[in-house]
Amino acid sequence: MQNAKEEFLNIIAKHPSPVKCAYVRYESYRNISSRREVYLPIGFTNDQLQQFIQSLDFEYNNRFGYQQLHGNIWFEDGTWNQTVVGGVLIFPVKDIAISLENKSPMTSENTALADFDMTVVYAISPSAVSELYSTKSKSFHTIESDGDMLLMHNYMSTLVNNAAYKVVRNYTNLQAADNRQKIEDEIRALVTEQLKTEKLDSALTLNVVQVRNILPNAAILQSATDLVASQNALKVKENEIKIAEAEARRMQMLTSNAGQSIAYMNAQSLAAIAEGVKNGKVHSVVVPYDFKGIIQVGK
C-alpha cells in the first residue's frame, strides 16, 4: 500500500521547480462510490495547498493490477508528471536534447563523411503529453536512469537522423564542411515538414539544430591537399617563367642600347675634335700607315 500524501510530498520535494497546479483522482474497483477528485488550481494560495495535501492523506493499492490512483502534476518550469500504477512518471517538456554522434552520412560523391556530429533540441506541448504517452508506441519514448520519461525521444532521434542523411547527400565532402549553417537550416525544414505530415507539429517543436562537427573523408581530404600542393607548385613554375622572360627582355634591351651608346660616344668625340681644330688646339699630322719611326710633335 502507498500513502498518496507522502508520495505527493516526496515528488515535489525532489523536483527542482515549484508546483504550478495538480489534479488527482482516486477510485477503487471494489467500491465505485469511493471515487474522489481533488484539484490544486493555478495561482493557488497556501491554504488551498494545505487543503489539497490533507485531501491526499489516504492509502491506495500501488501494486500491479487495476490502477487506483490517476493524476497529473504540473511544475513552473514546464515539466509534467503523471501517476501510473503506484508511481509517477516525469515528463520533461522543454529543451529535450538529442545527440547524434559518430555518424557517416553519404555525400554526393558516394563517399561517406569521416565523422558527423550534431545536437538538436525539441520541446513538447504540455497539453499533448497525455495523448502522446497513451497513443504512441512505447518504442517512441526513452526512460532515463533517474526515471524521467523523454516522450518521443526515440522518434525524434530517428526523424533527425534520417533528415541529416538526406541533406548531406546533396553535398560533396568539402562542400558539407563549408555549408554547416545551410545544412542545419535544411535539416530543420525537413523535420518540421515531416511533423506536419504526421500531424504532430502542434505537439512537437524542433527548436535548435546544431551541427557540431563535419569531418571529410580522409581520401578526399588527401586528394584536395595534393591538388592544392600541385596548384601551388604550378604557380611557382609559372612565376619562374615570367622572371626568365623578364630577364631576357632586359638583356635584349641592354644589347640594343649598347650600339646606340657607342655611336653616341663616337659622335661626341668627333665633335670635341672638331671644336679643338676650330680653336687651333689640334694639329694634323699625316703618318704613313707603314711608318715605324718616331715623330716629335711640337707647338
C-alpha positions, 0 to 999 in steps of 0.5 A: 500500500502507498500513502498518496500524501507522502508520495505527493510530498516526496515528488515535489520535494525532489523536483527542482521547480515549484508546483504550478497546479495538480489534479488527482483522482482516486477510485477503487474497483471494489467500491465505485462510490469511493471515487474522489477528485481533488484539484490544486488550481493555478495561482493557488494560495497556501491554504488551498495547498494545505487543503489539497495535501490533507485531501491526499492523506489516504492509502491506495493499492500501488501494486500491479493490477487495476490502477487506483490512483490517476493524476497529473502534476504540473511544475513552473518550469514546464515539466509534467508528471503523471501517476501510473500504477503506484508511481509517477512518471516525469515528463520533461517538456522543454529543451529535450536534447538529442545527440547524434554522434559518430555518424557517416552520412553519404555525400554526393560523391558516394563517399561517406563523411569521416565523422558527423556530429550534431545536437538538436533540441525539441520541446513538447506541448504540455497539453499533448503529453497525455495523448502522446504517452497513451497513443504512441508506441512505447518504442517512441519514448526513452526512460532515463536512469533517474526515471524521467520519461523523454516522450518521443525521444526515440522518434525524434532521434530517428526523424533527425537522423534520417533528415541529416542523411538526406541533406548531406547527400546533396553535398560533396565532402568539402562542400558539407564542411563549408555549408554547416549553417545551410545544412542545419537550416535544411535539416530543420525544414525537413523535420518540421515538414515531416511533423506536419505530415504526421500531424504532430507539429502542434505537439512537437517543436524542433527548436535548435539544430546544431551541427557540431562537427563535419569531418571529410573523408580522409581520401578526399581530404588527401586528394584536395591537399595534393591538388592544392600542393600541385596548384601551388607548385604550378604557380611557382613554375609559372612565376619562374617563367615570367622572371626568365622572360623578364630577364631576357627582355632586359638583356635584349634591351641592354644589347640594343642600347649598347650600339646606340651608346657607342655611336653616341660616344663616337659622335661626341668625340668627333665633335670635341675634335672638331671644336679643338681644330676650330680653336687651333688646339689640334694639329694634323699630322699625316703618318704613313700607315707603314711608318715605324719611326718616331715623330716629335710633335711640337707647338 
